[in-house]
Each structure stands twice: as C-alpha cells, then as structure tokens.
Amino acid sequence: MPAVLIRHKVGDYAAWAPVYGEDAVTRRANGARDDRLFRSADDPNEVLLLIEWDDLERARLFADSDDLRESMNRAGVTDQPDIWFLEDVGRPAG
C-alpha cells in the first residue's frame, strides 16, 4: 500500500494535535487509510506522519491541496513540510 511521510515543525504540539485529529475525516475522504504519528525525541515540536493511502496519485493530489495548506496554517505549522511519497516493497528477508 502506498504511503506518505511528512515531516514538519509546529509552533505548539498541544495546539497542533487536535487540529490534526479533527482533519481525519477529510484525509479519509481523500483516500487515507491508516496513519502513525511520531515526534522527535530531541524536539517535541517536530512531527513526523506516516500515512497509508489507497492510491499514490490521490495522496499526491491531497498533498498539493488547499485543504491541506489551510489545515496546516490553522494547526500552526511553522516551516515548509518535507513530503515523501513511498511505495511499500515489503519486509526485508532475514
């Protein structure tokens, strides 16, 4: 299943997290399936999101959408996010 990895900084994690949670409906409507949330151990306002999508093209469209930009502004994202589009190739042998 394709996935998107997003890294960005937020002004205040406690303010950002509820906005991210509220936007789950919009993400799911655009093809998001499951997500994992990580914070940097060195900087609690650096957030990493790993989101599985039903289709890589839908993920690309969402990443470029006004919905996402508006949500990030509302949530207090303070930098330009780094976004990687990933294809699952399975688990390594061994």
VOBA-1610 file (N, C-alpha, C; in pm, whole numbers, padded with zeros to 5 digits, always signed):
BEGIN
Met+00085-00118+00000Met+00000+00000+00000Met+00089+00124+00000Pro+00061+00223-00084Pro+00142+00344-00087Pro+00127+00423+00044Ala+00226+00506+00070Ala+00223+00586+00191Ala+00288+00721+00164Val+00261+00813+00255Val+00322+00945+00251Val+00388+00968+00386Leu+00512+01015+00383Leu+00583+01051+00504Leu+00598+01203+00503Ile+00551+01267+00608Ile+00555+01413+00618Ile+00631+01450+00745Arg+00724+01543+00730Arg+00796+01598+00844Arg+00778+01749+00845His+00736+01802+00958His+00729+01947+00971His+00739+01987+01116Lys+00762+02115+01136Lys+00768+02172+01271Lys+00638+02245+01297Val+00599+02244+01424Val+00479+02314+01467Val+00517+02411+01578Gly+00438+02516+01593Gly+00466+02613+01698Gly+00440+02558+01836Asp+00336+02474+01846Asp+00296+02419+01975Asp+00226+02286+01950Tyr+00292+02177+01987Tyr+00235+02044+01961Tyr+00096+02029+02022Ala+00076+02079+02143Ala-00053+02066+02211Ala-00165+02136+02134Ala-00134+02242+02061Ala-00234+02310+01979Ala-00249+02242+01843Trp-00140+02186+01791Trp-00143+02122+01660Trp-00223+01991+01662Ala-00203+01909+01763Ala-00259+01773+01766Ala-00411+01769+01750Pro-00489+01853+01819Pro-00634+01846+01799Pro-00678+01880+01656Val-00610+01974+01593Val-00644+02010+01455Val-00617+01892+01363Tyr-00502+01826+01383Tyr-00471+01707+01303Tyr-00579+01601+01322Gly-00620+01580+01445Gly-00724+01481+01473Gly-00857+01515+01407Glu-00894+01642+01411Glu-01020+01685+01350Glu-01021+01665+01199Asp-00905+01673+01137Asp-00896+01661+00992Asp-00893+01517+00942Ala-00907+01420+01032Ala-00905+01279+00991Ala-01015+01249+00890Val-01132+01310+00907Val-01243+01286+00815Val-01206+01330+00673Thr-01143+01446+00661Thr-01102+01496+00529Thr-00996+01405+00468Arg-00898+01364+00549Arg-00795+01274+00496Arg-00858+01144+00447Arg-00946+01086+00525Arg-01008+00958+00486Arg-01093+00974+00360Ala-01162+01085+00348Ala-01242+01110+00228Ala-01155+01121+00103Asn-01028+01154+00123Asn-00934+01168+00011Asn-00845+01046-00008Gly-00872+00937+00064Gly-00802+00813+00039Gly-00706+00766+00147Ala-00691+00843+00255Ala-00604+00799+00364Ala-00665+00677+00431Arg-00582+00582+00467Arg-00630+00459+00529Arg-00591+00449+00676Asp-00465+00466+00703Asp-00415+00450+00839Asp-00300+00548+00857Asp-00280+00595+00979Asp-00169+00687+01000Asp-00098+00658+01131Arg+00027+00696+01134Arg+00111+00686+01253Arg+00170+00823+01277Leu+00174+00862+01401Leu+00225+00993+01440Leu+00349+00975+01526Phe+00455+01048+01493Phe+00579+01044+01568Phe+00622+01187+01600Arg+00693+01201+01712Arg+00755+01328+01748Arg+00905+01304+01766Ser+00983+01402+01733Ser+01126+01392+01753Ser+01157+01383+01903Ala+01246+01294+01939Ala+01288+01282+02079Ala+01367+01405+02123Asp+01425+01478+02027Asp+01504+01596+02059Asp+01427+01726+02051Asp+01317+01726+01977Asp+01237+01847+01960Asp+01090+01807+01953Pro+01015+01821+02061Pro+00876+01776+02063Pro+00784+01851+01967Asn+00832+01960+01908Asn+00752+02031+01809Asn+00789+01995+01666Glu+00872+01892+01650Glu+00900+01837+01517Glu+00818+01709+01504Val+00730+01706+01405Val+00631+01600+01390Val+00658+01523+01261Leu+00645+01391+01270Leu+00652+01306+01151Leu+00525+01225+01143Leu+00467+01221+01025Leu+00342+01148+01000Leu+00368+01046+00890Leu+00328+00925+00914Leu+00334+00820+00813Leu+00189+00779+00786Ile+00142+00812+00667Ile+00000+00792+00633Ile-00010+00698+00515Glu-00083+00588+00533Glu-00108+00496+00422Glu-00226+00547+00340Trp-00218+00528+00209Trp-00321+00576+00117Trp-00369+00460+00030Asp-00489+00475-00022Asp-00542+00372-00112Asp-00480+00381-00251Asp-00428+00501-00285Asp-00375+00524-00419Asp-00271+00636-00413Leu-00156+00615-00472Leu-00049+00713-00465Leu-00087+00844-00534Glu-00159+00838-00643Glu-00200+00960-00712Glu-00294+01043-00626Arg-00386+00978-00555Arg-00475+01051-00464Arg-00394+01115-00351Ala-00291+01047-00304Ala-00204+01103-00200Ala-00134+01229-00251Arg-00085+01224-00374Arg-00018+01340-00433Arg-00115+01458-00447Leu-00237+01430-00490Leu-00337+01536-00503Leu-00368+01599-00368Phe-00382+01517-00266Phe-00411+01569-00134Phe-00294+01653-00081Ala-00173+01606-00102Ala-00054+01679-00054Ala-00043+01817-00118Asp-00101+01832-00236Asp-00097+01959-00308Asp-00227+02038-00294Ser-00314+01996-00204Ser-00448+02055-00196Ser-00454+02179-00106Asp-00551+02265-00135Asp-00579+02379-00050Asp-00625+02332+00089Asp-00698+02220+00094Asp-00743+02166+00223Asp-00624+02143+00316Leu-00520+02082+00265Leu-00404+02054+00348Leu-00333+02182+00389Arg-00315+02275+00297Arg-00249+02402+00331Arg-00327+02479+00437Glu-00459+02484+00424Glu-00541+02554+00523Glu-00532+02486+00659Ser-00535+02355+00659Ser-00525+02279+00784Ser-00390+02305+00852Met-00283+02303+00775Met-00151+02327+00834Met-00141+02468+00889Asn-00198+02565+00822Asn-00198+02702+00874Asn-00276+02712+01004Arg-00394+02651+01007Arg-00477+02652+01128Arg-00406+02584+01245Ala-00331+02479+01215Ala-00268+02399+01320Ala-00137+02460+01370Gly-00083+02558+01299Gly+00039+02623+01345Gly+00167+02560+01295Val+00163+02502+01173Val+00286+02451+01113Val+00375+02572+01083Thr+00502+02563+01125Thr+00590+02680+01118Thr+00694+02674+01007Asp+00704+02563+00936Asp+00801+02555+00828Asp+00740+02485+00708Gln+00815+02483+00600Gln+00772+02411+00481Gln+00787+02261+00509Pro+00682+02183+00494Pro+00696+02040+00524Pro+00781+01968+00420Asp+00849+01865+00466Asp+00916+01771+00377Asp+00818+01657+00355Ile+00793+01623+00228Ile+00695+01519+00196Ile+00760+01417+00104Trp+00749+01290+00143Trp+00800+01180+00062Trp+00683+01089+00026Phe+00675+01051-00099Phe+00575+00955-00147Phe+00643+00820-00156Leu+00585+00721-00089Leu+00651+00592-00073Leu+00568+00478-00131Glu+00636+00379-00183Glu+00572+00254-00227Glu+00620+00143-00136Asp+00530+00064-00085Asp+00562-00046+00004Asp+00622-00160-00078Val+00742-00201-00043Val+00806-00313-00113Val+00819-00435-00023Gly+00752-00433+00090Gly+00753-00548+00179Gly+00862-00541+00284Arg+00873-00647+00358Arg+00974-00656+00466Arg+01100-00720+00411Pro+01215-00674+00460Pro+01340-00735+00414Pro+01352-00879+00461Ala+01413-00961+00380Ala+01435-01101+00418Ala+01538-01107+00530Gly+01523-01207+00613Gly+01625-01224+00714Gly+01569-01240+00844
//
